[in-house]
Amino acid sequence: MEVNREDGRTQNQLRPLACSRNILHRAHGSASWSQGDTKVLAAVYGPKAGTRKNENPEKACIEVVWKPKTGQIGC
């Protein structure tokens, strides 16, 4: 006997998926992804000239900032 989840899906069904790109106008690139109530928004800003002393322009620096719906912002 197969038991359905609270949202009516069976055990082997995924939540609905959606994906879009280039949704933010001021970013150099952006995308959104969602699966059910989980939503992710990603943006790329750059490249830009290095601002730190002795920074190597041949290497990349990536800063990731996440802002969950609840809880603290992380970096």
mmCIF file of the N, C-alpha and C atoms, coordinates in Angstrom:
data_MODEL
# 
_entry.id   MODEL 
# 
loop_
_atom_site.group_PDB 
_atom_site.id 
_atom_site.type_symbol 
_atom_site.label_atom_id 
_atom_site.label_alt_id 
_atom_site.label_comp_id 
_atom_site.label_asym_id 
_atom_site.label_entity_id 
_atom_site.label_seq_id 
_atom_site.pdbx_PDB_ins_code 
_atom_site.Cartn_x 
_atom_site.Cartn_y 
_atom_site.Cartn_z 
_atom_site.occupancy 
_atom_site.B_iso_or_equiv 
_atom_site.pdbx_formal_charge 
_atom_site.auth_seq_id 
_atom_site.auth_comp_id 
_atom_site.auth_asym_id 
_atom_site.auth_atom_id 
_atom_site.pdbx_PDB_model_num 
ATOM 1   N N  . MET A 1 1  ? 0.844  -1.184 0.000   1.00 0.00 ? 1  MET A N  1 
ATOM 2   C CA . MET A 1 1  ? 0.000  0.000  0.000   1.00 0.00 ? 1  MET A CA 1 
ATOM 3   C C  . MET A 1 1  ? 0.888  1.245  0.000   1.00 0.00 ? 1  MET A C  1 
ATOM 4   N N  . GLU A 1 2  ? 0.652  2.145  -0.938  1.00 0.00 ? 2  GLU A N  1 
ATOM 5   C CA . GLU A 1 2  ? 1.462  3.349  -1.076  1.00 0.00 ? 2  GLU A CA 1 
ATOM 6   C C  . GLU A 1 2  ? 0.815  4.500  -0.306  1.00 0.00 ? 2  GLU A C  1 
ATOM 7   N N  . VAL A 1 3  ? 1.592  5.129  0.572   1.00 0.00 ? 3  VAL A N  1 
ATOM 8   C CA . VAL A 1 3  ? 1.080  6.223  1.397   1.00 0.00 ? 3  VAL A CA 1 
ATOM 9   C C  . VAL A 1 3  ? 1.440  7.549  0.733   1.00 0.00 ? 3  VAL A C  1 
ATOM 10  N N  . ASN A 1 4  ? 0.466  8.418  0.573   1.00 0.00 ? 4  ASN A N  1 
ATOM 11  C CA . ASN A 1 4  ? 0.717  9.734  -0.013  1.00 0.00 ? 4  ASN A CA 1 
ATOM 12  C C  . ASN A 1 4  ? 1.226  10.703 1.042   1.00 0.00 ? 4  ASN A C  1 
ATOM 13  N N  . ARG A 1 5  ? 1.976  11.691 0.595   1.00 0.00 ? 5  ARG A N  1 
ATOM 14  C CA . ARG A 1 5  ? 2.486  12.741 1.486   1.00 0.00 ? 5  ARG A CA 1 
ATOM 15  C C  . ARG A 1 5  ? 1.380  13.759 1.751   1.00 0.00 ? 5  ARG A C  1 
ATOM 16  N N  . GLU A 1 6  ? 1.676  14.701 2.647   1.00 0.00 ? 6  GLU A N  1 
ATOM 17  C CA . GLU A 1 6  ? 0.689  15.728 3.005   1.00 0.00 ? 6  GLU A CA 1 
ATOM 18  C C  . GLU A 1 6  ? 0.219  16.532 1.801   1.00 0.00 ? 6  GLU A C  1 
ATOM 19  N N  . ASP A 1 7  ? 1.121  16.765 0.831   1.00 0.00 ? 7  ASP A N  1 
ATOM 20  C CA . ASP A 1 7  ? 0.755  17.567 -0.339  1.00 0.00 ? 7  ASP A CA 1 
ATOM 21  C C  . ASP A 1 7  ? 0.141  16.729 -1.463  1.00 0.00 ? 7  ASP A C  1 
ATOM 22  N N  . GLY A 1 8  ? -0.107 15.445 -1.199  1.00 0.00 ? 8  GLY A N  1 
ATOM 23  C CA . GLY A 1 8  ? -0.773 14.601 -2.172  1.00 0.00 ? 8  GLY A CA 1 
ATOM 24  C C  . GLY A 1 8  ? 0.145  13.820 -3.096  1.00 0.00 ? 8  GLY A C  1 
ATOM 25  N N  . ARG A 1 9  ? 1.463  14.060 -3.018  1.00 0.00 ? 9  ARG A N  1 
ATOM 26  C CA . ARG A 1 9  ? 2.405  13.337 -3.878  1.00 0.00 ? 9  ARG A CA 1 
ATOM 27  C C  . ARG A 1 9  ? 2.624  11.933 -3.337  1.00 0.00 ? 9  ARG A C  1 
ATOM 28  N N  . THR A 1 10 ? 2.912  11.012 -4.247  1.00 0.00 ? 10 THR A N  1 
ATOM 29  C CA . THR A 1 10 ? 3.299  9.674  -3.818  1.00 0.00 ? 10 THR A CA 1 
ATOM 30  C C  . THR A 1 10 ? 4.772  9.700  -3.429  1.00 0.00 ? 10 THR A C  1 
ATOM 31  N N  . GLN A 1 11 ? 5.272  8.611  -2.861  1.00 0.00 ? 11 GLN A N  1 
ATOM 32  C CA . GLN A 1 11 ? 6.653  8.562  -2.371  1.00 0.00 ? 11 GLN A CA 1 
ATOM 33  C C  . GLN A 1 11 ? 7.693  8.750  -3.473  1.00 0.00 ? 11 GLN A C  1 
ATOM 34  N N  . ASN A 1 12 ? 7.363  8.429  -4.714  1.00 0.00 ? 12 ASN A N  1 
ATOM 35  C CA . ASN A 1 12 ? 8.348  8.563  -5.796  1.00 0.00 ? 12 ASN A CA 1 
ATOM 36  C C  . ASN A 1 12 ? 8.099  9.773  -6.690  1.00 0.00 ? 12 ASN A C  1 
ATOM 37  N N  . GLN A 1 13 ? 7.250  10.711 -6.295  1.00 0.00 ? 13 GLN A N  1 
ATOM 38  C CA . GLN A 1 13 ? 7.002  11.928 -7.070  1.00 0.00 ? 13 GLN A CA 1 
ATOM 39  C C  . GLN A 1 13 ? 7.810  13.097 -6.512  1.00 0.00 ? 13 GLN A C  1 
ATOM 40  N N  . LEU A 1 14 ? 8.383  13.896 -7.412  1.00 0.00 ? 14 LEU A N  1 
ATOM 41  C CA . LEU A 1 14 ? 9.109  15.105 -7.025  1.00 0.00 ? 14 LEU A CA 1 
ATOM 42  C C  . LEU A 1 14 ? 8.156  16.283 -6.912  1.00 0.00 ? 14 LEU A C  1 
ATOM 43  N N  . ARG A 1 15 ? 8.565  17.269 -6.154  1.00 0.00 ? 15 ARG A N  1 
ATOM 44  C CA . ARG A 1 15 ? 7.812  18.518 -6.123  1.00 0.00 ? 15 ARG A CA 1 
ATOM 45  C C  . ARG A 1 15 ? 7.980  19.215 -7.469  1.00 0.00 ? 15 ARG A C  1 
ATOM 46  N N  . PRO A 1 16 ? 7.049  20.083 -7.872  1.00 0.00 ? 16 PRO A N  1 
ATOM 47  C CA . PRO A 1 16 ? 7.162  20.771 -9.172  1.00 0.00 ? 16 PRO A CA 1 
ATOM 48  C C  . PRO A 1 16 ? 8.446  21.601 -9.249  1.00 0.00 ? 16 PRO A C  1 
ATOM 49  N N  . LEU A 1 17 ? 9.119  21.551 -10.406 1.00 0.00 ? 17 LEU A N  1 
ATOM 50  C CA . LEU A 1 17 ? 10.363 22.279 -10.643 1.00 0.00 ? 17 LEU A CA 1 
ATOM 51  C C  . LEU A 1 17 ? 10.119 23.469 -11.561 1.00 0.00 ? 17 LEU A C  1 
ATOM 52  N N  . ALA A 1 18 ? 10.858 24.549 -11.343 1.00 0.00 ? 18 ALA A N  1 
ATOM 53  C CA . ALA A 1 18 ? 10.816 25.709 -12.238 1.00 0.00 ? 18 ALA A CA 1 
ATOM 54  C C  . ALA A 1 18 ? 12.186 26.365 -12.239 1.00 0.00 ? 18 ALA A C  1 
ATOM 55  N N  . CYS A 1 19 ? 12.605 26.871 -13.390 1.00 0.00 ? 19 CYS A N  1 
ATOM 56  C CA . CYS A 1 19 ? 13.905 27.519 -13.524 1.00 0.00 ? 19 CYS A CA 1 
ATOM 57  C C  . CYS A 1 19 ? 13.797 28.655 -14.541 1.00 0.00 ? 19 CYS A C  1 
ATOM 58  N N  . SER A 1 20 ? 14.407 29.791 -14.228 1.00 0.00 ? 20 SER A N  1 
ATOM 59  C CA . SER A 1 20 ? 14.443 30.939 -15.134 1.00 0.00 ? 20 SER A CA 1 
ATOM 60  C C  . SER A 1 20 ? 15.835 31.540 -15.109 1.00 0.00 ? 20 SER A C  1 
ATOM 61  N N  . ARG A 1 21 ? 16.221 32.207 -16.180 1.00 0.00 ? 21 ARG A N  1 
ATOM 62  C CA . ARG A 1 21 ? 17.540 32.856 -16.205 1.00 0.00 ? 21 ARG A CA 1 
ATOM 63  C C  . ARG A 1 21 ? 17.390 34.312 -16.616 1.00 0.00 ? 21 ARG A C  1 
ATOM 64  N N  . ASN A 1 22 ? 18.437 35.100 -16.319 1.00 0.00 ? 22 ASN A N  1 
ATOM 65  C CA . ASN A 1 22 ? 18.470 36.526 -16.628 1.00 0.00 ? 22 ASN A CA 1 
ATOM 66  C C  . ASN A 1 22 ? 17.236 37.254 -16.100 1.00 0.00 ? 22 ASN A C  1 
ATOM 67  N N  . ILE A 1 23 ? 16.972 37.087 -14.818 1.00 0.00 ? 23 ILE A N  1 
ATOM 68  C CA . ILE A 1 23 ? 15.783 37.710 -14.228 1.00 0.00 ? 23 ILE A CA 1 
ATOM 69  C C  . ILE A 1 23 ? 16.089 39.017 -13.491 1.00 0.00 ? 23 ILE A C  1 
ATOM 70  N N  . LEU A 1 24 ? 17.371 39.264 -13.159 1.00 0.00 ? 24 LEU A N  1 
ATOM 71  C CA . LEU A 1 24 ? 17.758 40.511 -12.494 1.00 0.00 ? 24 LEU A CA 1 
ATOM 72  C C  . LEU A 1 24 ? 18.421 41.436 -13.509 1.00 0.00 ? 24 LEU A C  1 
ATOM 73  N N  . HIS A 1 25 ? 17.999 42.671 -13.547 1.00 0.00 ? 25 HIS A N  1 
ATOM 74  C CA . HIS A 1 25 ? 18.475 43.600 -14.573 1.00 0.00 ? 25 HIS A CA 1 
ATOM 75  C C  . HIS A 1 25 ? 19.859 44.170 -14.283 1.00 0.00 ? 25 HIS A C  1 
ATOM 76  N N  . ARG A 1 26 ? 20.247 44.331 -13.030 1.00 0.00 ? 26 ARG A N  1 
ATOM 77  C CA . ARG A 1 26 ? 21.529 44.966 -12.706 1.00 0.00 ? 26 ARG A CA 1 
ATOM 78  C C  . ARG A 1 26 ? 22.678 43.965 -12.567 1.00 0.00 ? 26 ARG A C  1 
ATOM 79  N N  . ALA A 1 27 ? 22.369 42.684 -12.597 1.00 0.00 ? 27 ALA A N  1 
ATOM 80  C CA . ALA A 1 27 ? 23.408 41.649 -12.481 1.00 0.00 ? 27 ALA A CA 1 
ATOM 81  C C  . ALA A 1 27 ? 23.950 41.310 -13.866 1.00 0.00 ? 27 ALA A C  1 
ATOM 82  N N  . HIS A 1 28 ? 25.183 40.815 -13.914 1.00 0.00 ? 28 HIS A N  1 
ATOM 83  C CA . HIS A 1 28 ? 25.758 40.372 -15.184 1.00 0.00 ? 28 HIS A CA 1 
ATOM 84  C C  . HIS A 1 28 ? 25.165 39.041 -15.610 1.00 0.00 ? 28 HIS A C  1 
ATOM 85  N N  . GLY A 1 29 ? 24.631 38.295 -14.685 1.00 0.00 ? 29 GLY A N  1 
ATOM 86  C CA . GLY A 1 29 ? 23.947 37.040 -14.952 1.00 0.00 ? 29 GLY A CA 1 
ATOM 87  C C  . GLY A 1 29 ? 23.137 36.662 -13.735 1.00 0.00 ? 29 GLY A C  1 
ATOM 88  N N  . SER A 1 30 ? 22.003 36.026 -13.937 1.00 0.00 ? 30 SER A N  1 
ATOM 89  C CA . SER A 1 30 ? 21.182 35.636 -12.801 1.00 0.00 ? 30 SER A CA 1 
ATOM 90  C C  . SER A 1 30 ? 20.284 34.463 -13.187 1.00 0.00 ? 30 SER A C  1 
ATOM 91  N N  . ALA A 1 31 ? 19.845 33.743 -12.185 1.00 0.00 ? 31 ALA A N  1 
ATOM 92  C CA . ALA A 1 31 ? 18.941 32.613 -12.398 1.00 0.00 ? 31 ALA A CA 1 
ATOM 93  C C  . ALA A 1 31 ? 18.134 32.378 -11.136 1.00 0.00 ? 31 ALA A C  1 
ATOM 94  N N  . SER A 1 32 ? 16.958 31.821 -11.316 1.00 0.00 ? 32 SER A N  1 
ATOM 95  C CA . SER A 1 32 ? 16.154 31.396 -10.173 1.00 0.00 ? 32 SER A CA 1 
ATOM 96  C C  . SER A 1 32 ? 15.768 29.940 -10.391 1.00 0.00 ? 32 SER A C  1 
ATOM 97  N N  . TRP A 1 33 ? 15.643 29.231 -9.304  1.00 0.00 ? 33 TRP A N  1 
ATOM 98  C CA . TRP A 1 33 ? 15.267 27.820 -9.319  1.00 0.00 ? 33 TRP A CA 1 
ATOM 99  C C  . TRP A 1 33 ? 14.325 27.591 -8.162  1.00 0.00 ? 33 TRP A C  1 
ATOM 100 N N  . SER A 1 34 ? 13.297 26.834 -8.393  1.00 0.00 ? 34 SER A N  1 
ATOM 101 C CA . SER A 1 34 ? 12.394 26.499 -7.297  1.00 0.00 ? 34 SER A CA 1 
ATOM 102 C C  . SER A 1 34 ? 11.920 25.056 -7.445  1.00 0.00 ? 34 SER A C  1 
ATOM 103 N N  . GLN A 1 35 ? 11.684 24.467 -6.300  1.00 0.00 ? 35 GLN A N  1 
ATOM 104 C CA . GLN A 1 35 ? 11.123 23.126 -6.230  1.00 0.00 ? 35 GLN A CA 1 
ATOM 105 C C  . GLN A 1 35 ? 10.194 23.117 -5.030  1.00 0.00 ? 35 GLN A C  1 
ATOM 106 N N  . GLY A 1 36 ? 8.902  23.165 -5.292  1.00 0.00 ? 36 GLY A N  1 
ATOM 107 C CA . GLY A 1 36 ? 7.926  23.285 -4.211  1.00 0.00 ? 36 GLY A CA 1 
ATOM 108 C C  . GLY A 1 36 ? 8.085  24.629 -3.525  1.00 0.00 ? 36 GLY A C  1 
ATOM 109 N N  . ASP A 1 37 ? 8.220  24.625 -2.194  1.00 0.00 ? 37 ASP A N  1 
ATOM 110 C CA . ASP A 1 37 ? 8.379  25.866 -1.437  1.00 0.00 ? 37 ASP A CA 1 
ATOM 111 C C  . ASP A 1 37 ? 9.835  26.322 -1.334  1.00 0.00 ? 37 ASP A C  1 
ATOM 112 N N  . THR A 1 38 ? 10.781 25.550 -1.875  1.00 0.00 ? 38 THR A N  1 
ATOM 113 C CA . THR A 1 38 ? 12.192 25.915 -1.836  1.00 0.00 ? 38 THR A CA 1 
ATOM 114 C C  . THR A 1 38 ? 12.518 26.777 -3.048  1.00 0.00 ? 38 THR A C  1 
ATOM 115 N N  . LYS A 1 39 ? 13.058 27.974 -2.796  1.00 0.00 ? 39 LYS A N  1 
ATOM 116 C CA . LYS A 1 39 ? 13.391 28.891 -3.880  1.00 0.00 ? 39 LYS A CA 1 
ATOM 117 C C  . LYS A 1 39 ? 14.828 29.369 -3.730  1.00 0.00 ? 39 LYS A C  1 
ATOM 118 N N  . VAL A 1 40 ? 15.557 29.420 -4.858  1.00 0.00 ? 40 VAL A N  1 
ATOM 119 C CA . VAL A 1 40 ? 16.944 29.869 -4.866  1.00 0.00 ? 40 VAL A CA 1 
ATOM 120 C C  . VAL A 1 40 ? 17.086 30.935 -5.949  1.00 0.00 ? 40 VAL A C  1 
ATOM 121 N N  . LEU A 1 41 ? 17.741 32.031 -5.609  1.00 0.00 ? 41 LEU A N  1 
ATOM 122 C CA . LEU A 1 41 ? 18.043 33.104 -6.550  1.00 0.00 ? 41 LEU A CA 1 
ATOM 123 C C  . LEU A 1 41 ? 19.546 33.294 -6.549  1.00 0.00 ? 41 LEU A C  1 
ATOM 124 N N  . ALA A 1 42 ? 20.165 33.244 -7.716  1.00 0.00 ? 42 ALA A N  1 
ATOM 125 C CA . ALA A 1 42 ? 21.613 33.406 -7.830  1.00 0.00 ? 42 ALA A CA 1 
ATOM 126 C C  . ALA A 1 42 ? 21.914 34.539 -8.797  1.00 0.00 ? 42 ALA A C  1 
ATOM 127 N N  . ALA A 1 43 ? 22.944 35.328 -8.480  1.00 0.00 ? 43 ALA A N  1 
ATOM 128 C CA . ALA A 1 43 ? 23.337 36.444 -9.342  1.00 0.00 ? 43 ALA A CA 1 
ATOM 129 C C  . ALA A 1 43 ? 24.857 36.525 -9.408  1.00 0.00 ? 43 ALA A C  1 
ATOM 130 N N  . VAL A 1 44 ? 25.347 36.993 -10.537 1.00 0.00 ? 44 VAL A N  1 
ATOM 131 C CA . VAL A 1 44 ? 26.782 37.200 -10.744 1.00 0.00 ? 44 VAL A CA 1 
ATOM 132 C C  . VAL A 1 44 ? 27.001 38.674 -11.044 1.00 0.00 ? 44 VAL A C  1 
ATOM 133 N N  . TYR A 1 45 ? 27.908 39.287 -10.311 1.00 0.00 ? 45 TYR A N  1 
ATOM 134 C CA . TYR A 1 45 ? 28.291 40.684 -10.527 1.00 0.00 ? 45 TYR A CA 1 
ATOM 135 C C  . TYR A 1 45 ? 29.787 40.704 -10.784 1.00 0.00 ? 45 TYR A C  1 
ATOM 136 N N  . GLY A 1 46 ? 30.201 41.199 -11.914 1.00 0.00 ? 46 GLY A N  1 
ATOM 137 C CA . GLY A 1 46 ? 31.625 41.234 -12.209 1.00 0.00 ? 46 GLY A CA 1 
ATOM 138 C C  . GLY A 1 46 ? 31.872 40.731 -13.606 1.00 0.00 ? 46 GLY A C  1 
ATOM 139 N N  . PRO A 1 47 ? 33.067 40.657 -14.053 1.00 0.00 ? 47 PRO A N  1 
ATOM 140 C CA . PRO A 1 47 ? 34.266 40.885 -13.241 1.00 0.00 ? 47 PRO A CA 1 
ATOM 141 C C  . PRO A 1 47 ? 34.486 42.368 -12.955 1.00 0.00 ? 47 PRO A C  1 
ATOM 142 N N  . LYS A 1 48 ? 35.254 42.616 -11.917 1.00 0.00 ? 48 LYS A N  1 
ATOM 143 C CA . LYS A 1 48 ? 35.640 43.985 -11.593 1.00 0.00 ? 48 LYS A CA 1 
ATOM 144 C C  . LYS A 1 48 ? 37.095 43.984 -11.167 1.00 0.00 ? 48 LYS A C  1 
ATOM 145 N N  . ALA A 1 49 ? 37.694 45.123 -11.232 1.00 0.00 ? 49 ALA A N  1 
ATOM 146 C CA . ALA A 1 49 ? 39.112 45.244 -10.872 1.00 0.00 ? 49 ALA A CA 1 
ATOM 147 C C  . ALA A 1 49 ? 39.313 44.912 -9.404  1.00 0.00 ? 49 ALA A C  1 
ATOM 148 N N  . GLY A 1 50 ? 40.432 44.266 -9.102  1.00 0.00 ? 50 GLY A N  1 
ATOM 149 C CA . GLY A 1 50 ? 40.750 43.929 -7.722  1.00 0.00 ? 50 GLY A CA 1 
ATOM 150 C C  . GLY A 1 50 ? 40.919 45.170 -6.879  1.00 0.00 ? 50 GLY A C  1 
ATOM 151 N N  . THR A 1 51 ? 40.517 45.071 -5.626  1.00 0.00 ? 51 THR A N  1 
ATOM 152 C CA . THR A 1 51 ? 40.599 46.223 -4.725  1.00 0.00 ? 51 THR A CA 1 
ATOM 153 C C  . THR A 1 51 ? 41.523 45.970 -3.544  1.00 0.00 ? 51 THR A C  1 
ATOM 154 N N  . ARG A 1 52 ? 41.986 44.740 -3.372  1.00 0.00 ? 52 ARG A N  1 
ATOM 155 C CA . ARG A 1 52 ? 42.863 44.438 -2.245  1.00 0.00 ? 52 ARG A CA 1 
ATOM 156 C C  . ARG A 1 52 ? 44.322 44.595 -2.653  1.00 0.00 ? 52 ARG A C  1 
ATOM 157 N N  . LYS A 1 53 ? 45.129 44.983 -1.705  1.00 0.00 ? 53 LYS A N  1 
ATOM 158 C CA . LYS A 1 53 ? 46.557 45.125 -1.948  1.00 0.00 ? 53 LYS A CA 1 
ATOM 159 C C  . LYS A 1 53 ? 47.160 43.756 -2.258  1.00 0.00 ? 53 LYS A C  1 
ATOM 160 N N  . ASN A 1 54 ? 48.044 43.691 -3.243  1.00 0.00 ? 54 ASN A N  1 
ATOM 161 C CA . ASN A 1 54 ? 48.710 42.462 -3.669  1.00 0.00 ? 54 ASN A CA 1 
ATOM 162 C C  . ASN A 1 54 ? 47.737 41.406 -4.189  1.00 0.00 ? 54 ASN A C  1 
ATOM 163 N N  . GLU A 1 55 ? 46.569 41.812 -4.689  1.00 0.00 ? 55 GLU A N  1 
ATOM 164 C CA . GLU A 1 55 ? 45.614 40.862 -5.234  1.00 0.00 ? 55 GLU A CA 1 
ATOM 165 C C  . GLU A 1 55 ? 46.064 40.433 -6.623  1.00 0.00 ? 55 GLU A C  1 
ATOM 166 N N  . ASN A 1 56 ? 46.031 39.143 -6.902  1.00 0.00 ? 56 ASN A N  1 
ATOM 167 C CA . ASN A 1 56 ? 46.448 38.600 -8.183  1.00 0.00 ? 56 ASN A CA 1 
ATOM 168 C C  . ASN A 1 56 ? 45.272 38.674 -9.164  1.00 0.00 ? 56 ASN A C  1 
ATOM 169 N N  . PRO A 1 57 ? 45.389 39.451 -10.239 1.00 0.00 ? 57 PRO A N  1 
ATOM 170 C CA . PRO A 1 57 ? 44.272 39.582 -11.186 1.00 0.00 ? 57 PRO A CA 1 
ATOM 171 C C  . PRO A 1 57 ? 44.014 38.307 -11.989 1.00 0.00 ? 57 PRO A C  1 
ATOM 172 N N  . GLU A 1 58 ? 44.928 37.342 -11.940 1.00 0.00 ? 58 GLU A N  1 
ATOM 173 C CA . GLU A 1 58 ? 44.756 36.086 -12.676 1.00 0.00 ? 58 GLU A CA 1 
ATOM 174 C C  . GLU A 1 58 ? 43.955 35.048 -11.891 1.00 0.00 ? 58 GLU A C  1 
ATOM 175 N N  . LYS A 1 59 ? 43.612 35.356 -10.661 1.00 0.00 ? 59 LYS A N  1 
ATOM 176 C CA . LYS A 1 59 ? 42.849 34.431 -9.837  1.00 0.00 ? 59 LYS A CA 1 
ATOM 177 C C  . LYS A 1 59 ? 41.478 35.024 -9.521  1.00 0.00 ? 59 LYS A C  1 
ATOM 178 N N  . ALA A 1 60 ? 40.520 34.158 -9.309  1.00 0.00 ? 60 ALA A N  1 
ATOM 179 C CA . ALA A 1 60 ? 39.161 34.603 -9.022  1.00 0.00 ? 60 ALA A CA 1 
ATOM 180 C C  . ALA A 1 60 ? 38.899 34.586 -7.520  1.00 0.00 ? 60 ALA A C  1 
ATOM 181 N N  . CYS A 1 61 ? 38.043 35.474 -7.095  1.00 0.00 ? 61 CYS A N  1 
ATOM 182 C CA . CYS A 1 61 ? 37.586 35.517 -5.717  1.00 0.00 ? 61 CYS A CA 1 
ATOM 183 C C  . CYS A 1 61 ? 36.064 35.450 -5.761  1.00 0.00 ? 61 CYS A C  1 
ATOM 184 N N  . ILE A 1 62 ? 35.489 34.502 -5.072  1.00 0.00 ? 62 ILE A N  1 
ATOM 185 C CA . ILE A 1 62 ? 34.037 34.340 -5.079  1.00 0.00 ? 62 ILE A CA 1 
ATOM 186 C C  . ILE A 1 62 ? 33.516 34.561 -3.671  1.00 0.00 ? 62 ILE A C  1 
ATOM 187 N N  . GLU A 1 63 ? 32.559 35.456 -3.546  1.00 0.00 ? 63 GLU A N  1 
ATOM 188 C CA . GLU A 1 63 ? 31.901 35.695 -2.264  1.00 0.00 ? 63 GLU A CA 1 
ATOM 189 C C  . GLU A 1 63 ? 30.477 35.166 -2.381  1.00 0.00 ? 63 GLU A C  1 
ATOM 190 N N  . VAL A 1 64 ? 30.095 34.326 -1.460  1.00 0.00 ? 64 VAL A N  1 
ATOM 191 C CA . VAL A 1 64 ? 28.757 33.754 -1.457  1.00 0.00 ? 64 VAL A CA 1 
ATOM 192 C C  . VAL A 1 64 ? 28.030 34.290 -0.231  1.00 0.00 ? 64 VAL A C  1 
ATOM 193 N N  . VAL A 1 65 ? 26.871 34.867 -0.464  1.00 0.00 ? 65 VAL A N  1 
ATOM 194 C CA . VAL A 1 65 ? 26.037 35.374 0.625   1.00 0.00 ? 65 VAL A CA 1 
ATOM 195 C C  . VAL A 1 65 ? 24.691 34.673 0.518   1.00 0.00 ? 65 VAL A C  1 
ATOM 196 N N  . TRP A 1 66 ? 24.259 34.031 1.590   1.00 0.00 ? 66 TRP A N  1 
ATOM 197 C CA . TRP A 1 66 ? 22.946 33.414 1.560   1.00 0.00 ? 66 TRP A CA 1 
ATOM 198 C C  . TRP A 1 66 ? 22.052 34.079 2.575   1.00 0.00 ? 66 TRP A C  1 
ATOM 199 N N  . LYS A 1 67 ? 20.804 34.258 2.164   1.00 0.00 ? 67 LYS A N  1 
ATOM 200 C CA . LYS A 1 67 ? 19.807 34.918 2.999   1.00 0.00 ? 67 LYS A CA 1 
ATOM 201 C C  . LYS A 1 67 ? 18.607 33.989 3.122   1.00 0.00 ? 67 LYS A C  1 
ATOM 202 N N  . PRO A 1 68 ? 18.585 33.142 4.139   1.00 0.00 ? 68 PRO A N  1 
ATOM 203 C CA . PRO A 1 68 ? 17.457 32.236 4.309   1.00 0.00 ? 68 PRO A CA 1 
ATOM 204 C C  . PRO A 1 68 ? 16.190 32.990 4.697   1.00 0.00 ? 68 PRO A C  1 
ATOM 205 N N  . LYS A 1 69 ? 15.060 32.363 4.446   1.00 0.00 ? 69 LYS A N  1 
ATOM 206 C CA . LYS A 1 69 ? 13.778 32.985 4.782   1.00 0.00 ? 69 LYS A CA 1 
ATOM 207 C C  . LYS A 1 69 ? 13.700 33.273 6.281   1.00 0.00 ? 69 LYS A C  1 
ATOM 208 N N  . THR A 1 70 ? 14.262 32.369 7.074   1.00 0.00 ? 70 THR A N  1 
ATOM 209 C CA . THR A 1 70 ? 14.334 32.588 8.517   1.00 0.00 ? 70 THR A CA 1 
ATOM 210 C C  . THR A 1 70 ? 15.769 32.301 8.955   1.00 0.00 ? 70 THR A C  1 
ATOM 211 N N  . GLY A 1 71 ? 16.199 32.926 10.017  1.00 0.00 ? 71 GLY A N  1 
ATOM 212 C CA . GLY A 1 71 ? 17.562 32.718 10.517  1.00 0.00 ? 71 GLY A CA 1 
ATOM 213 C C  . GLY A 1 71 ? 18.501 33.832 10.086  1.00 0.00 ? 71 GLY A C  1 
ATOM 214 N N  . GLN A 1 72 ? 19.777 33.609 10.321  1.00 0.00 ? 72 GLN A N  1 
ATOM 215 C CA . GLN A 1 72 ? 20.769 34.629 10.075  1.00 0.00 ? 72 GLN A CA 1 
ATOM 216 C C  . GLN A 1 72 ? 21.328 34.559 8.661   1.00 0.00 ? 72 GLN A C  1 
ATOM 217 N N  . ILE A 1 73 ? 21.731 35.724 8.138   1.00 0.00 ? 73 ILE A N  1 
ATOM 218 C CA . ILE A 1 73 ? 22.397 35.808 6.843   1.00 0.00 ? 73 ILE A CA 1 
ATOM 219 C C  . ILE A 1 73 ? 23.812 35.260 7.010   1.00 0.00 ? 73 ILE A C  1 
ATOM 220 N N  . GLY A 1 74 ? 24.279 34.502 6.050   1.00 0.00 ? 74 GLY A N  1 
ATOM 221 C CA . GLY A 1 74 ? 25.619 33.925 6.107   1.00 0.00 ? 74 GLY A CA 1 
ATOM 222 C C  . GLY A 1 74 ? 26.480 34.428 4.975   1.00 0.00 ? 74 GLY A C  1 
ATOM 223 N N  . CYS A 1 75 ? 27.800 34.325 5.152   1.00 0.00 ? 75 CYS A N  1 
ATOM 224 C CA . CYS A 1 75 ? 28.723 34.747 4.113   1.00 0.00 ? 75 CYS A CA 1 
ATOM 225 C C  . CYS A 1 75 ? 29.839 33.715 4.001   1.00 0.00 ? 75 CYS A C  1 
# 
